[in-house]
Amino acid sequence: MEDYEFEFHILEARKPYSGRQGVPHVLISGAGPGGLMLAILLEKADISYEILERSKELARPLGSVMSLSGNILPVFEQLGLYDELLNFAKPINALHFLDSSLKKIGEIMGTDSEEKDLIGYNRLVFARPDLYDLLLAKVPAHKISMNKKVVAMIQNDQGVAVRCQDKSIYVADILVGADGAHSGVRQTLYRRLQDTNILPECDSRTMSKGYLCLVGVTKPLDPSRYPELRHQYSDAALMVADNSPYSWSTFVISGDRVCWNVIIQLTAKQSEDEQFRGSQWDPESNETMIKQVAHFRTPYGSMGDLFAVTPREAISRVLLEDILYQTWHHERTVLIGDACHKLLPSTGQGCVNAMQDAVVLANCLYEMKSMAFEDIEEALHDFREQRFIHAKTQYDATQWSAKLMYGHTIIERVLRQVVFNLMPRSMLKSRISKDSAYRPQVSFLPQTPNRGTIPPLPQKPSAKYAAHLATVLIEKQ
């Protein structure tokens, strides 16, 4: 479809989507954790929205371990979702590092629950599909349209229009690209910015592909054989091979199940070769890697034993990609989550950062002064200003942690020994304190009180919500 046809849809077919003057209509491309969290928040803010999901049906994602930290858990309390989260999540207070013979190398955090003391929450681990189900249940089904992969977009001072792969067209005031690392919204936006010579050169590079990962979740195991399954805290271990580029981990989650993964560090040549392949492979490709690592030892038998109790259709093989883009928004379009910052999973902050994006963006949209084009641009600029430095901090942290957890070069092996055997525990505790201080909350909902010894960093207050509370107070008097 030519640009002038898009122009027609924007200028001639525009309508008050929410049915209320001065209320924006938001298109969210992508129904992942970031997109669903944004939808839940817009629902609370009474802002009109619709989710465009590229999948043909709402299928649960493949199982892999995920974690949420105190950097986002206060928001779950604000939304009344924290207790529901605890129904399927297990707290974790230590990740044990072992060598290939299961001899202990060291640990991150400790048995005294330092993170909970500092921030007021335990880090929680669970299977990815469980969080998906929780968030999806809070979004009205009629606000999600399936088989809607965004392939083209145009925007001007009147609105933004997208065309999906099925030829359907949607028009809105604001477009949010929450559609993952290979975001169609980002790709079409960046093409237009490149055509007009305003895309920074650094945003034209490809994502780094340094690691390859095989992940899965077992069926329920026998707790009489593995008593650790019923412990209060998740039993978590990461094994590092001595003379090969492999690391593998196990996390106990609810339902007597174990989330596992196997990670191989790619050489520069392997990484270059993977640039020309997709991020997922067919089951036959998985079997090759399964056979290669079946003899690896874990606290729950060999990896082969875990493969035997994991449904083959629930095993996925993915590249661990990472990149931090500079361009997060332009005119009426904004990117969140993996679409603008793809983090390595070494610190468990990828999902957290996507939802923090959703929180801060919802705050900025709620605070918009008007529907004027300039005010929309200002809101999206404000979102990036508030979030970029914190996303960069986490991006840098994942780079460092990946070297510590998955690295096999001589320098990375030395780093592991220094961290676990020479670095004072006070320095590790200081790092946790620094990382835990950033805990943005929803500005237009009652605030969750601080429960730890480390106060949160101050955030931008909502003048609009303060005025709303003052009006409510006056009306009650």
C-alpha positions in Angstrom: 0.0 0.0 0.0 1.3 3.4 -0.9 1.9 6.2 1.6 -0.9 8.3 0.2 -3.4 5.5 1.0 -2.2 5.5 4.6 -2.7 9.3 4.5 -6.3 8.8 3.5 -6.9 6.5 6.4 -5.3 8.9 8.9 -7.0 12.1 7.5 -10.3 10.8 6.3 -11.1 7.7 8.4 -10.0 9.1 11.8 -12.6 8.7 14.6 -12.9 9.2 18.4 -11.8 5.7 19.3 -12.6 5.8 23.0 -15.8 7.8 22.4 -14.6 10.5 24.7 -13.0 13.8 23.8 -9.4 14.3 24.7 -8.7 10.6 25.5 -6.0 9.0 23.3 -6.3 5.7 21.5 -3.2 3.5 21.8 -2.2 0.6 19.6 0.1 -1.9 21.3 1.9 -4.2 19.0 2.8 -7.4 20.9 1.1 -9.4 23.7 4.3 -10.3 25.7 4.8 -9.3 29.3 5.6 -5.6 28.5 2.6 -5.2 26.2 0.2 -7.0 28.5 1.4 -5.0 31.5 0.9 -1.7 29.6 -2.6 -2.8 28.6 -3.4 -3.5 32.3 -2.1 -0.1 33.3 -4.0 1.7 30.5 -7.1 -0.1 31.7 -6.5 1.4 35.2 -5.9 4.8 33.7 -9.1 4.6 31.6 -7.1 5.1 28.4 -8.4 3.5 25.2 -6.1 0.8 23.7 -6.0 -2.3 21.5 -3.4 -5.0 21.3 -2.2 -6.3 17.9 -0.6 -9.7 18.4 1.2 -11.4 15.5 0.5 -15.0 16.5 -2.5 -16.6 15.0 -3.9 -17.7 18.3 -3.3 -17.0 22.0 -1.0 -20.0 22.8 1.0 -20.2 26.0 4.7 -19.5 25.4 7.2 -22.4 25.7 8.4 -23.0 29.2 11.6 -21.4 30.5 12.6 -20.0 33.8 11.8 -16.4 34.5 12.3 -14.2 37.6 10.9 -11.0 39.0 12.8 -8.9 41.5 11.8 -6.2 44.0 12.4 -3.7 41.1 8.9 -4.5 39.8 7.1 -6.4 42.6 5.7 -3.2 44.2 3.8 -2.6 41.0 2.2 -6.1 41.3 1.1 -5.1 44.8 -0.4 -1.9 43.4 -2.4 -3.9 40.9 -3.5 -6.5 43.4 -1.6 -9.2 41.6 1.1 -10.0 44.1 -0.7 -12.7 46.0 -1.7 -14.4 42.7 1.9 -14.3 41.6 2.9 -16.1 44.8 0.5 -18.9 44.0 2.9 -20.2 41.3 6.2 -18.5 42.1 8.9 -19.7 44.4 11.3 -17.4 46.3 15.0 -17.8 45.7 17.7 -16.5 48.0 20.8 -18.0 46.5 22.1 -19.2 43.1 24.9 -21.8 43.7 27.7 -22.1 41.2 29.1 -25.6 40.7 31.7 -27.1 38.5 30.9 -30.0 36.1 31.4 -32.5 39.0 29.0 -30.6 41.2 31.7 -29.2 43.5 30.7 -25.8 44.8 32.5 -22.8 43.3 30.6 -20.0 45.0 27.1 -18.4 45.2 25.3 -15.2 44.5 23.2 -13.8 47.4 23.1 -15.9 50.5 21.0 -18.0 52.9 20.4 -14.9 55.1 18.0 -13.5 52.4 20.0 -10.3 52.0 18.0 -9.1 49.0 14.7 -9.4 50.9 16.2 -7.4 53.9 17.5 -4.7 51.5 14.5 -4.3 49.2 11.6 -6.0 51.1 11.0 -8.8 48.6 12.5 -12.1 47.7 13.4 -12.6 44.1 10.8 -15.0 42.6 11.2 -17.7 40.0 8.6 -19.4 37.9 7.8 -20.8 34.5 7.2 -18.2 31.8 3.8 -19.6 30.8 2.5 -19.0 34.4 3.2 -15.3 34.3 1.7 -15.1 30.8 -1.5 -16.6 32.1 -1.7 -14.2 35.0 -1.3 -11.1 32.9 -3.5 -12.3 30.0 -6.4 -12.9 32.4 -6.4 -9.2 33.3 -6.9 -8.0 29.8 -10.4 -8.1 28.2 -10.3 -10.6 25.4 -12.0 -8.3 22.9 -9.1 -5.8 23.1 -6.7 -8.3 21.6 -6.7 -8.9 17.9 -4.7 -12.0 16.6 -2.7 -12.6 13.4 -1.8 -8.9 13.3 1.9 -8.7 12.5 2.8 -5.0 11.8 4.6 -4.7 8.5 4.2 -1.0 7.6 3.5 2.3 9.4 3.0 6.0 8.6 2.4 8.9 11.0 1.9 12.6 10.9 0.4 15.3 13.1 -3.1 13.8 12.7 -2.4 10.3 13.8 -0.5 7.0 13.1 -1.7 4.1 10.9 -0.3 0.6 10.6 -0.8 -2.1 8.0 -0.6 -5.7 9.2 0.5 -8.7 7.2 -3.1 -9.7 6.6 -3.7 -6.3 4.9 -5.8 -4.9 7.7 -5.2 -1.3 8.7 -5.5 0.3 12.2 -5.4 4.0 13.0 -4.6 5.5 16.4 -3.1 8.4 18.3 -0.1 6.5 19.6 1.7 3.3 18.5 3.6 1.2 21.0 6.1 -1.4 19.6 6.2 -4.1 22.3 6.7 -6.8 19.7 10.1 -8.2 20.8 13.7 -8.2 19.7 12.7 -8.5 16.0 10.0 -5.9 16.3 8.1 -5.1 13.1 7.3 -1.7 14.5 11.0 -0.9 15.1 12.0 -2.1 11.6 9.4 -0.1 9.7 10.1 3.0 11.9 13.8 2.7 11.4 13.5 2.3 7.7 11.6 5.6 7.5 14.1 7.3 9.7 17.0 5.9 7.6 15.3 7.2 4.5 15.3 10.7 5.9 18.9 10.4 7.3 17.9 10.9 10.9 18.5 7.4 12.2 21.8 7.3 14.3 24.4 5.0 12.7 24.6 2.9 15.9 21.0 1.9 15.4 21.8 0.2 12.1 23.9 -2.5 13.6 22.7 -6.1 14.1 22.2 -7.6 17.5 25.1 -9.4 19.1 24.6 -13.2 19.3 27.2 -14.5 21.8 25.3 -17.5 23.3 23.0 -20.4 22.2 20.5 -21.7 24.7 18.4 -24.9 25.0 15.5 -24.5 27.6 12.7 -26.5 29.0 10.5 -27.4 32.0 10.1 -30.9 33.3 6.9 -32.7 34.3 6.4 -33.0 38.1 9.2 -35.0 39.7 9.1 -37.3 42.7 9.6 -35.3 45.9 10.4 -38.5 47.8 13.5 -38.8 45.5 14.2 -35.1 45.5 13.2 -33.5 48.8 14.5 -30.1 47.5 11.3 -29.8 45.5 9.3 -29.1 48.6 11.7 -26.6 50.2 10.4 -23.1 50.8 13.1 -21.6 48.6 13.9 -22.6 45.0 16.9 -24.8 44.8 18.9 -23.1 42.1 22.3 -24.2 40.6 24.4 -23.2 37.7 27.1 -25.6 36.5 30.1 -24.4 34.5 32.1 -26.8 32.4 35.9 -26.9 33.0 37.1 -27.5 29.5 34.2 -26.8 27.2 32.1 -23.7 26.3 29.0 -25.0 28.2 27.1 -23.8 31.2 23.8 -25.3 32.4 21.4 -24.6 35.2 18.4 -25.9 37.2 15.7 -24.0 39.1 13.0 -25.7 41.2 9.7 -24.1 40.5 6.1 -24.8 41.8 4.4 -28.0 41.0 7.5 -30.1 41.8 9.0 -29.1 38.4 12.5 -28.1 37.4 13.2 -25.4 34.8 16.5 -26.1 33.1 18.7 -24.6 30.4 22.0 -25.4 28.6 24.0 -22.5 27.3 27.0 -22.6 24.9 29.3 -19.7 24.4 29.7 -19.1 20.7 33.1 -18.3 19.1 33.3 -15.2 16.9 32.9 -17.4 13.8 29.9 -19.3 15.2 28.3 -16.0 16.2 28.8 -14.6 12.7 27.3 -17.8 11.1 24.2 -17.5 13.4 23.5 -14.0 12.0 22.1 -15.8 8.9 19.9 -18.2 10.8 16.6 -17.8 12.7 16.3 -17.5 16.4 14.6 -20.9 16.7 15.1 -24.3 15.2 13.1 -27.4 14.3 12.9 -30.4 16.7 15.6 -32.3 14.8 18.1 -29.6 15.4 17.2 -29.7 19.1 17.9 -33.4 19.2 21.5 -32.9 18.1 22.3 -30.6 21.0 20.3 -32.8 23.4 22.6 -35.8 22.5 25.7 -33.6 22.9 24.9 -32.5 26.5 22.9 -35.5 27.9 25.8 -36.7 30.1 26.1 -33.3 31.9 25.6 -33.8 35.7 23.0 -31.8 37.7 21.6 -32.0 41.2 18.6 -34.0 39.7 20.6 -36.6 37.7 22.1 -36.1 34.3 20.7 -33.6 31.8 19.6 -36.7 29.9 17.4 -37.6 32.9 15.8 -34.2 32.8 15.3 -34.4 29.0 13.5 -37.7 29.6 10.8 -36.1 31.8 10.5 -32.9 29.6 7.9 -33.0 26.8 9.8 -32.6 23.5 7.4 -30.0 22.2 8.1 -27.9 25.3 11.9 -27.7 24.5 13.1 -24.7 22.6 16.5 -23.6 21.3 17.2 -19.9 21.0 20.0 -17.4 20.5 20.7 -15.1 23.4 20.9 -11.8 21.6 21.6 -8.4 23.1 21.6 -4.8 22.0 20.7 -1.3 23.3 19.2 1.0 20.8 19.4 4.8 21.1 16.2 5.6 19.2 13.1 4.7 21.3 10.5 7.0 19.8 9.7 9.3 17.0 6.6 11.5 16.6 3.7 9.2 17.7 5.6 5.9 17.8 7.4 4.5 20.9 9.3 1.2 21.6 9.4 -0.7 24.9 11.0 -3.9 26.1 13.1 -6.1 23.8 12.1 -3.8 20.9 14.5 -1.1 22.2 16.7 -3.0 24.7 17.4 -6.7 24.4 19.2 -7.9 27.5 21.0 -11.1 28.2 19.2 -13.2 30.7 22.1 -13.4 33.1 20.5 -11.1 35.7 16.9 -12.0 35.1 16.1 -8.4 34.3 14.8 -8.6 30.7 11.1 -9.1 31.7 11.5 -6.7 34.7 12.8 -3.9 32.4 10.0 -4.5 29.8 7.4 -4.0 32.6 9.3 -1.0 34.0 9.0 0.5 30.6 5.3 -0.1 30.6 4.9 1.5 34.1 6.8 4.7 33.2 5.2 5.0 29.7 1.7 4.6 31.3 2.6 7.3 33.8 3.7 9.6 31.0 0.5 9.0 28.9 -1.7 9.5 32.0 0.1 12.9 32.6 -0.3 14.2 29.0 -1.6 17.8 29.1 -3.7 17.4 25.9 -4.1 15.4 22.7 -2.0 17.9 20.8 0.7 16.4 18.7 3.3 18.4 20.6 2.1 17.0 23.9 2.2 13.4 22.6 5.8 14.0 21.5 6.7 15.5 24.8 5.2 12.5 26.7 7.2 10.0 24.7 10.3 12.0 25.1 9.8 12.2 28.8 9.4 8.4 28.9 12.7 7.9 27.2 14.4 10.5 29.4 13.2 8.7 32.6 14.0 5.1 31.4 17.1 5.1 29.2 19.8 5.6 31.9 18.3 2.8 34.0 17.9 0.4 31.0 21.6 1.1 30.1 22.7 0.3 33.7 20.9 -3.0 33.5 22.2 -3.7 30.0 25.8 -3.1 31.2 25.1 -5.3 34.3 23.9 -8.2 32.1 27.1 -8.0 30.0 29.2 -8.3 33.2 27.1 -11.1 34.7 27.1 -13.1 31.5 30.9 -13.2 31.5 30.7 -14.3 35.2 28.0 -17.0 34.6 28.5 -18.3 31.1 32.0 -17.1 30.1 34.8 -19.6 29.2 37.7 -17.4 28.0 40.7 -17.2 30.2 39.8 -13.7 31.4 36.2 -14.8 32.2 37.5 -17.8 34.2 39.8 -15.6 36.2 36.9 -13.2 36.8 34.9 -16.0 38.3 37.6 -16.9 40.7 38.1 -13.3 41.8 34.4 -12.7 42.4 33.8 -15.9 44.4 37.1 -16.2 46.3 38.6 -12.7 46.6 35.9 -10.1 46.4 34.6 -9.0 49.8 31.0 -9.9 50.4 30.4 -6.3 51.4 31.1 -5.3 47.8 28.5 -7.8 46.4 26.0 -6.5 49.0 26.7 -2.9 47.9 26.0 -4.0 44.2 22.7 -5.5 45.2 21.8 -2.3 47.1 22.6 -0.1 44.1 20.7 -2.3 41.7 17.7 -2.5 44.0 17.2 1.2 44.5 15.4 1.8 41.2 11.8 0.7 41.8 9.3 2.8 39.7 5.7 2.6 40.7 2.4 3.5 38.9 2.0 7.2 39.7 -1.8 7.3 39.4 -2.4 4.5 41.9 -1.9 4.4 45.7 1.8 3.8 46.4 3.1 0.6 47.8 5.1 1.4 51.0 8.8 0.6 51.1 9.4 -2.7 52.9 13.2 -2.8 52.9 16.2 -1.0 54.4 17.1 0.6 51.1 14.8 3.5 50.1 13.7 3.6 46.5 15.0 6.3 44.2 12.6 9.2 43.9 10.4 9.2 40.8 8.5 11.9 39.0 5.2 12.5 40.8 1.9 12.9 39.1 0.4 16.4 39.3 -2.8 15.1 37.6 -3.3 12.3 40.2 -2.6 14.8 43.1 -5.3 17.1 41.7 -7.6 14.1 41.4 -7.1 13.1 45.1 -7.6 16.7 46.2 -10.9 16.8 44.2 -12.1 13.5 45.9 -11.2 14.9 49.3 -13.2 18.1 48.7 -16.2 16.1 47.5 -16.1 13.9 50.6 -16.1 17.0 52.8 
